[in-house]
Amino acid sequence: MNEIREIVTKAIVGKGKKLIRIKENVTPRFEAFSILGVWVINHEFEASLADNNRVELIGNFEINIWYSYDDNTKTDIAKKVVGYSQGINTRQIVKEVRDNSQDVIVRIIQQPTCTNAKLVGSDIETEIVFEVVAEVIGETKMMVTVFTQVESYEPIDDNFENEINENFLNT
C-alpha cells in the first residue's frame, strides 16, 4: 500500500549567473612609465533579494598596481578600493514558492582578476572581470510516495536457539 504526502521543504527555487566586467581608472602618485603587475585582493560582497527574479550584489575589492616611473628607474604601488553594485537576473525553476521565506546564496565562480591594464594619460585604466552564481532558496511543497513496510512472512521465533540439537551427528 502506498500513500502520497505533501512535504514543505527548503529548496533552490531560482538560479542566475553573471559575468561582471568593471573598468576603473587608478591615478598613481607619480606619472607611470610602465605597468609591472596588477593584483585584485580583498574581495568582499553581500547579496539580497531585490524582487522575485533579481538578486542585488553589492561589494568591493582592492586594486594594487605595481608600476615604474622616472624612466623605469623607480617603482611604486598604486592602490584603490573599488565598490560595485550589480543586479543578477534569476530564472524561477520552481513555480509554487512561499514568498515570505526566501534566502539568497551567491558564490564566486571566477575570482576578480585584471584582464587588461593600460596607460591613459596620467591614469592607469584597468578592466576587472569576475563571475558569480546566485541561488534563491525558498520554501516549496513537494509530493512524496510513502511505501508501507510489508510484514515479514517468516515468523520470528525467540526459542529457535533452544530447539537446536547439538548432538545431531552423534545419534
C-alpha positions in Angstrom: 0.0 0.0 0.0 1.3 3.4 -0.9 0.4 6.8 0.5 1.1 10.2 -1.1 2.0 13.0 1.2 2.8 16.7 0.7 6.0 17.9 2.4 7.1 21.5 2.9 10.8 21.9 2.4 13.5 24.4 1.5 14.9 24.1 -2.0 16.6 26.0 -4.7 13.7 27.8 -6.4 15.7 30.2 -8.7 19.1 30.4 -10.3 21.2 33.0 -12.1 24.7 33.5 -13.4 26.5 36.7 -14.5 29.9 37.6 -15.9 30.8 41.1 -14.4 33.2 43.5 -16.1 34.3 46.6 -14.4 36.5 49.3 -15.9 38.3 51.5 -13.4 40.9 54.3 -13.6 43.6 54.5 -11.0 45.7 57.6 -10.5 49.2 56.8 -9.3 51.2 59.2 -7.1 53.9 59.6 -9.9 53.4 59.6 -13.6 53.7 55.9 -14.6 56.2 54.9 -17.3 55.2 51.2 -17.5 52.9 48.8 -15.7 54.7 45.9 -14.0 51.8 44.0 -12.5 48.2 44.2 -11.3 46.6 42.3 -8.4 43.0 42.3 -7.2 42.7 41.4 -3.5 40.3 41.7 -0.5 37.1 41.0 -2.4 34.0 41.3 -0.1 30.3 41.2 -1.1 26.8 40.9 0.2 23.7 39.8 -1.7 20.0 40.4 -1.1 16.8 39.5 -3.0 15.6 42.7 -4.8 12.4 41.1 -6.1 11.3 37.6 -7.2 13.6 37.4 -10.2 16.5 39.6 -9.3 19.4 39.4 -6.8 21.3 42.6 -5.8 25.0 42.1 -5.3 26.9 44.9 -3.5 30.7 44.6 -2.9 34.2 46.0 -3.1 37.7 44.9 -3.9 41.2 46.5 -3.8 43.3 47.0 -6.9 47.1 47.1 -6.4 49.1 48.2 -9.4 52.9 47.9 -9.4 54.3 50.5 -11.8 57.6 52.1 -12.8 58.2 55.8 -13.1 61.1 58.2 -13.7 62.2 56.5 -17.0 62.0 53.0 -15.4 64.4 53.8 -12.6 62.0 53.7 -9.7 58.8 51.7 -8.8 55.8 52.3 -6.6 52.4 50.7 -5.9 49.1 52.5 -6.6 46.1 51.3 -4.6 42.4 51.9 -5.0 39.3 50.3 -3.3 36.5 49.9 -5.9 32.9 49.5 -4.9 30.2 48.0 -7.2 26.5 47.2 -7.3 25.2 44.6 -9.8 21.9 43.0 -10.4 21.8 39.3 -11.3 18.7 38.1 -13.1 17.5 34.7 -12.0 15.1 32.3 -13.6 12.5 30.6 -11.5 12.8 26.8 -11.5 10.0 26.1 -9.0 6.6 27.6 -9.6 5.0 27.3 -6.2 7.0 29.2 -3.6 6.1 30.8 -0.3 7.1 34.4 -0.8 8.0 35.2 2.8 10.7 32.6 3.2 13.3 33.3 0.6 17.1 33.5 1.1 20.0 34.1 -1.3 23.3 32.3 -1.7 25.9 33.9 -4.0 29.1 32.0 -5.0 32.1 33.4 -6.9 32.9 31.1 -9.8 35.8 33.1 -11.0 37.6 35.5 -8.6 38.2 39.1 -9.7 41.2 39.4 -11.9 42.6 42.1 -14.1 42.3 41.2 -17.8 43.7 44.5 -19.2 45.7 47.4 -17.9 47.0 50.3 -19.9 48.3 53.8 -19.5 45.8 56.5 -20.4 47.3 60.0 -19.9 48.4 60.2 -16.2 46.0 57.4 -15.2 46.1 53.6 -15.4 42.9 52.1 -16.9 42.1 48.6 -15.6 39.5 46.1 -16.6 38.4 43.7 -13.8 36.4 40.5 -14.6 34.7 38.0 -12.3 31.8 35.6 -12.5 29.1 34.9 -9.9 26.2 32.4 -9.5 23.1 33.3 -7.4 20.7 30.8 -6.0 17.4 31.7 -4.4 16.4 29.4 -1.6 12.7 29.2 -0.7 10.0 27.1 0.9 8.1 24.9 -1.5 5.8 21.9 -1.4 6.6 18.5 -2.9 4.7 15.3 -3.2 6.3 12.1 -2.0 5.2 8.5 -2.0 5.4 6.7 1.3 5.8 2.9 1.0 4.4 1.0 4.0 6.6 -1.8 5.2 5.4 -5.3 4.2 5.1 -7.7 7.0 7.7 -10.5 7.1 6.5 -13.9 6.1 8.9 -15.7 8.4 7.8 -15.8 11.9 10.3 -14.7 14.4 10.9 -17.5 17.0 12.9 -16.5 20.1 13.2 -20.1 21.2 14.9 -21.2 18.0 18.3 -21.5 19.6 16.9 -23.6 22.4 15.5 -26.1 19.9 18.8 -26.9 18.2 20.1 -30.4 18.9 23.8 -30.0 19.3 24.4 -33.8 19.2 22.6 -34.4 15.9 25.7 -36.1 14.4 26.1 -38.5 17.3 22.7 -40.0 17.1 
